[in-house]
Amino acid sequence: MSNNLIFYDTETTGIHKDFSQIIQCGSIFTDSELSIKGEQNIGCAPLPWVIPQPRAMLTNRKINSFKSNTSHYQMMRDIQQQWKSWCADMPSIFVTYNGHAFDEELIRRQFWSNLLEPYVTNTNQNGRLDLMLMVHNLAPFFSDEISIPLFEKGPAYSIKLEHLAKEHGIDVSDAHDAISDCKFMIGLCKVINNKLPDIFKSFLDISTKEGMKNLLYSNEFLALGEVFRRHPFKYPVVLCGADNSRPNDICFFDLSFDPNEIINLDFSEINKMIQSGGRDLPLKKYKINKTIPICSSKHLTKLDHFDIGHDELQKRADIVKSNKDFFTKVSQALEDRILNFPEPDYLEGTIYSGGFPSYRDQDLMKEFHIADDLEQLIKISRNFEDERFRLFAERIICTKYQSNIPEDIKNRFEELIHERIMTEGKWGSVEKVLQEIEKLLEEKYRDDDQKILLTTRNYINLLKS
């Protein structure tokens, strides 16, 4: 274990990845032994076109952000600068909890919308580990070593971070604060590393694509774990296909099925399995650029996890791996999938669909970040080849400066504010949020909850005025 680690967590105005905003980000930098080497705890004010959701504010309790003098642009710049500084001498593994589904996506989008490099966490040999997905593997295979808390006295599990932390004696009195959640993650990692050092190292190893491929192409069959609807599931699997056109997409064969009954099926039958993607089918699709809740079978501490013995499972794995024709058919079926992703309706949703910035636009972004003059910033913004970056630059300019903005830029910014505050859309609705606040005020009797709701209502009413 040689990499440094960066634990991070965000608190946000809501749960929509395109239209919510990070208002606090906590990051803790540790060495490979989980000793803290640095820390950043930073927050900012909501953007003037973002509607804070009352339930999100009740969860994170960050109403002080409404009075913050720090802009979103400055916060995102400071986060990226700090992370790059921590990674300067050695690649780091970025650790989140449920980050692949949420925090990571928000960080990427909000680096990108502030003209910053969006893929800091998985480029330059850096890796990503979603600790919650590691727990998906621990729950079915290692619950004797790592106690998993029960949901409402069981038998279902709760894998919420604060519940896991509390289960292992970690103080959770300040849950849902970004920096506190980072400390919970570190505490949980220490527990896992102390009790299951080989498993912890294995998950660090598969935090990069290269490390994941090393595991996928190893000799032993693999143990895949999942927690679905709070119940653990476990599968013995082996790699059986990879999509050449989408190099992150792979397929596992579930060794609970006899491969001799599957590998000689014709292409149309294999293709039907790939297209349907049911949980109980022998073919299971995953992506190698995200944490897969998987470990080598050699790490299993018990031999009775599966209804079939390990020797037989290994024989089945060897049959699958040696059949090149089956691998080719599965790979072709993966490649032939028709993925109907709707074209994004709004600028915020085009991070993956609009292409990477040109070299010219990348140079302009660098110039933009060091410019300290309004006239120069406007000139740079007008020179972007990609309209997306021009519009993002205009938003940053208009939130920083109040006067001497060119009429066309000012009009576009005012149209954005009017759309997001005065109309209803995917970004939410001011009127519906205010109605929800009134309803919650009747339900919430604690003084601190009432204060959060009233402060949020006052802030939203100011947005309307």
SVG drawing of the C-alpha trace seen along z (x, -y; Angstrom):
<svg xmlns="http://www.w3.org/2000/svg" viewBox="-48 -50 55 79">
<polyline fill="none" stroke="black" stroke-width="0.4" points="0.0,0.0 2.0,-3.0 -0.5,-5.6 -1.6,-8.5 -5.4,-8.9 -7.7,-11.8 -11.0,-11.4 -13.7,-13.9 -17.4,-14.6 -19.8,-17.3 -22.8,-19.0 -25.2,-20.3 -28.4,-22.3 -30.2,-19.2 -29.9,-15.8 -30.2,-16.6 -26.7,-16.1 -27.1,-18.8 -29.0,-21.5 -27.8,-21.1 -24.7,-22.9 -22.0,-22.0 -22.0,-24.4 -19.4,-22.6 -16.6,-20.3 -14.4,-18.6 -11.2,-16.9 -8.6,-15.0 -5.2,-14.0 -3.6,-10.9 -0.6,-8.7 -0.9,-5.0 -1.1,-4.2 -4.2,-6.5 -2.3,-9.2 -3.6,-12.6 -1.2,-14.9 -3.5,-17.7 -7.1,-19.0 -9.4,-21.4 -12.8,-22.5 -14.4,-25.0 -17.8,-26.4 -19.5,-29.0 -22.7,-30.8 -25.4,-29.4 -25.4,-30.6 -28.1,-33.1 -29.9,-30.7 -29.9,-27.7 -32.9,-26.9 -31.9,-25.3 -34.1,-22.3 -35.5,-22.3 -34.9,-18.7 -31.3,-19.0 -30.8,-22.0 -32.4,-20.1 -29.9,-17.3 -26.7,-19.4 -27.8,-22.4 -25.6,-24.7 -27.8,-27.8 -24.7,-29.9 -23.8,-29.4 -26.6,-31.9 -24.4,-34.7 -21.0,-33.4 -18.7,-35.9 -17.0,-33.0 -18.2,-32.4 -18.8,-29.0 -16.1,-29.7 -13.5,-30.5 -14.4,-27.5 -14.1,-25.1 -10.7,-26.7 -9.4,-26.3 -10.5,-22.6 -8.8,-21.7 -5.7,-23.6 -5.5,-21.8 -6.1,-18.4 -3.4,-18.9 -1.0,-20.1 -1.6,-16.9 -1.1,-14.8 2.0,-16.6 4.7,-14.3 2.7,-11.0 -0.6,-9.8 -3.4,-9.6 -6.6,-7.5 -9.7,-9.6 -12.0,-7.9 -15.8,-8.7 -18.8,-7.1 -21.5,-6.6 -19.3,-9.0 -19.6,-7.3 -23.3,-7.9 -23.3,-11.4 -20.3,-13.4 -18.0,-12.4 -20.5,-13.5 -21.1,-16.8 -17.4,-17.5 -16.8,-16.7 -19.7,-18.9 -18.8,-21.8 -15.1,-21.7 -16.2,-21.6 -18.8,-24.5 -16.1,-26.6 -13.6,-26.0 -11.5,-23.6 -10.2,-20.1 -13.1,-17.8 -11.3,-14.5 -8.7,-15.2 -9.7,-12.1 -8.9,-9.5 -6.1,-11.0 -2.4,-11.3 -2.4,-7.8 -4.8,-8.9 -7.4,-6.3 -11.0,-6.3 -12.5,-4.1 -16.2,-4.2 -16.1,-2.9 -19.8,-2.1 -19.2,0.3 -16.4,1.9 -19.0,2.5 -21.2,4.2 -18.4,6.8 -17.8,6.9 -21.5,7.4 -22.0,10.8 -18.4,12.2 -16.8,10.7 -19.6,9.7 -17.9,11.9 -14.8,9.7 -16.5,6.4 -19.8,6.0 -22.6,4.6 -25.4,2.8 -28.9,4.1 -31.8,2.0 -34.6,1.8 -33.3,4.8 -32.8,6.9 -32.5,9.1 -31.9,6.4 -28.6,4.4 -28.1,0.7 -25.0,-0.5 -25.3,-4.2 -21.9,-5.7 -23.0,-7.1 -24.6,-3.8 -21.4,-1.9 -19.3,-4.4 -21.4,-4.1 -21.3,-0.3 -17.6,-0.5 -17.4,-3.0 -16.8,-6.2 -18.4,-9.3 -21.2,-10.4 -22.6,-13.4 -21.6,-15.7 -23.0,-13.5 -23.7,-15.2 -20.9,-17.6 -18.5,-17.1 -15.3,-17.1 -16.9,-14.9 -18.0,-12.4 -14.4,-12.2 -13.3,-11.4 -16.0,-8.6 -14.6,-7.2 -11.0,-7.2 -12.2,-5.6 -14.0,-2.9 -11.0,-2.3 -8.8,-1.8 -11.2,0.8 -11.2,2.7 -7.4,2.4 -6.8,3.7 -9.1,6.7 -8.8,7.4 -5.6,5.9 -5.4,8.0 -9.0,7.0 -8.3,3.3 -5.2,3.4 -7.0,5.3 -9.6,2.5 -6.9,-0.1 -5.2,1.8 -8.4,1.9 -9.0,-1.9 -7.3,-2.4 -8.2,-0.7 -4.8,1.0 -5.3,2.5 -8.8,3.6 -7.6,5.3 -4.9,7.1 -7.6,8.6 -10.0,9.4 -7.3,11.3 -5.9,13.1 -6.1,16.9 -8.6,17.3 -12.4,16.9 -13.8,13.7 -16.2,13.1 -18.8,10.4 -20.9,9.0 -24.0,6.7 -26.4,5.2 -29.7,4.8 -32.7,3.5 -30.7,3.9 -30.1,7.6 -26.7,9.1 -26.1,11.2 -23.0,13.0 -21.9,14.4 -18.8,16.4 -17.8,14.8 -15.2,14.7 -14.6,12.2 -16.2,13.4 -16.4,10.3 -15.3,6.7 -16.7,4.0 -14.0,2.8 -16.0,-0.3 -16.7,-1.2 -13.5,-0.1 -14.9,-0.6 -17.7,2.0 -17.1,5.6 -19.2,8.7 -18.9,11.4 -20.1,15.0 -21.9,16.2 -20.3,19.5 -23.5,20.6 -24.5,21.6 -22.9,24.6 -20.8,23.0 -21.2,26.1 -24.9,25.2 -24.2,21.6 -20.9,21.2 -22.1,23.0 -25.4,21.0 -25.6,19.2 -25.0,15.4 -28.7,14.5 -29.3,16.1 -26.2,14.6 -27.2,11.2 -30.7,11.5 -29.1,12.1 -26.9,9.0 -29.8,6.8 -32.1,7.9 -29.6,7.5 -31.7,9.3 -30.2,9.8 -30.7,13.6 -29.1,14.2 -25.6,15.7 -24.2,12.6 -23.6,9.5 -22.4,6.1 -20.1,3.7 -17.8,0.8 -14.1,1.0 -13.7,-2.8 -15.8,-2.6 -15.4,-0.5 -16.7,3.0 -17.6,4.8 -15.3,7.7 -12.3,9.5 -10.2,12.6 -11.6,15.9 -8.3,16.5 -9.1,13.8 -12.3,15.5 -12.0,16.6 -14.7,19.3 -15.2,22.0 -19.0,22.3 -20.2,19.0 -21.5,20.7 -23.6,23.8 -20.8,25.1 -17.3,25.9 -14.4,23.7 -12.6,26.5 -15.6,26.9 -16.1,23.1 -12.4,22.8 -12.9,25.6 -15.9,23.7 -13.9,20.5 -11.1,22.2 -13.7,23.5 -15.1,20.0 -11.6,18.3 -10.3,20.9 -13.2,20.5 -12.2,17.7 -15.3,18.1 -17.6,17.4 -15.5,14.4 -15.8,13.1 -19.6,13.6 -20.2,11.9 -17.9,9.0 -19.8,8.6 -23.1,8.6 -21.8,5.9 -20.7,3.8 -24.0,4.3 -26.1,2.8 -28.2,-0.1 -27.8,-2.7 -30.5,-5.4 -29.2,-8.2 -31.4,-11.3 -29.7,-14.4 -29.3,-16.8 -31.7,-19.7 -29.6,-22.1 -26.0,-23.3 -25.3,-21.6 -26.0,-18.2 -23.6,-18.2 -20.4,-17.3 -20.3,-13.8 -22.0,-14.6 -20.4,-17.7 -16.8,-16.6 -13.6,-17.6 -12.3,-21.2 -10.0,-22.0 -6.4,-22.9 -7.2,-26.5 -10.1,-26.5 -7.9,-24.8 -5.4,-27.6 -8.1,-30.2 -9.3,-28.5 -5.8,-28.9 -5.8,-32.6 -9.2,-33.1 -8.2,-31.8 -5.2,-34.2 -7.0,-37.3 -7.8,-40.0 -9.5,-42.5 -13.1,-42.6 -12.3,-43.7 -9.8,-40.9 -12.2,-38.3 -14.9,-39.4 -12.4,-39.3 -11.4,-35.7 -15.0,-34.6 -15.8,-35.8 -12.9,-33.8 -14.0,-30.4 -14.6,-28.1 -17.1,-25.9 -20.2,-27.9 -20.6,-25.9 -17.4,-27.4 -18.3,-30.9 -21.6,-30.7 -20.0,-29.2 -17.4,-32.1 -20.2,-34.6 -21.9,-33.2 -18.7,-33.4 -18.2,-37.0 -21.7,-38.1 -21.6,-36.6 -18.2,-38.4 -19.0,-41.8 -22.1,-43.9 -21.5,-46.7 -20.0,-47.4 -21.2,-44.1 -21.8,-44.2 -25.5,-44.3 -25.7,-40.9 -23.9,-39.1 -26.0,-40.8 -29.2,-39.8 -28.2,-36.2 -27.5,-36.1 -30.8,-37.8 -32.6,-35.3 -30.9,-32.4 -31.9,-33.9 -35.5,-34.4 -35.8,-30.9 -34.4,-29.1 -36.2,-31.3 -39.4,-32.3 -40.3,-29.2 -40.7,-25.5 -38.3,-22.9 -35.9,-20.1 -34.1,-22.5 -37.2,-22.7 -39.8,-25.3 -39.6,-28.1 -43.3,-27.9 -43.3,-24.2 -40.3,-24.6 -42.0,-27.3 -45.1,-25.1 -42.9,-22.2 -41.3,-24.5 -44.8,-25.4 -45.7,-21.8 -42.4,-20.9 -42.8,-23.8 -46.0,-22.1 -44.3,-18.8 -41.0,-19.9 -41.3,-21.0 -37.6,-21.2 -36.5,-24.8 -33.3,-24.2 -35.3,-22.6 -37.7,-25.5 -34.8,-28.0 -33.3,-26.1 -36.7,-26.1 -37.4,-29.8 -34.0,-30.9 -34.2,-28.9 -37.7,-30.4 -36.3,-33.9 -33.4,-33.2 -35.7,-31.9 -38.1,-34.9 -35.0,-37.1 -34.2,-35.3 -37.7,-36.1 -37.5,-39.8"/>
</svg>
